[in-house]
Amino acid sequence: MQEENVINITVVDRDGIEHSIDAPTDMNFNVMEICKASDLPVEGTCGGMALCASCHCYVMSDHELSTASDDEEDMLDQAFFVEDNSRLGCQIKLHNDLDGLKIKLAPVA
């Protein structure tokens, strides 16, 4: 049974290895921050301001996410390897409805 305010997300790294991560939802973390805390290769160079694409990922599950902001869309327009399911990890805030979220880290240029 899952703890209250803790969800499980799966992150597929660039080598295709799946990492199961228990992530708190009561600390205002986002996907980029939880990946960095789990020692996955996500830079988050801009600190989560949607000013770089170093946390670019693909959403592999059918979870309902908030609509990408104009800033996020602008940054994705400049990123490499963008797909229809591309998002910036720093813009995906963790909350209880995202239990089971699966993402894949985008390749780096």
Beta strands, then each sheet from edge to edge (+ up, - down):
strand 1: 6-12
strand 2: 18-24
strand 3: 56-59
strand 4: 86-88
strand 5: 102-105
sheet 1: 2+ 1- 5- 3+ 4-
end
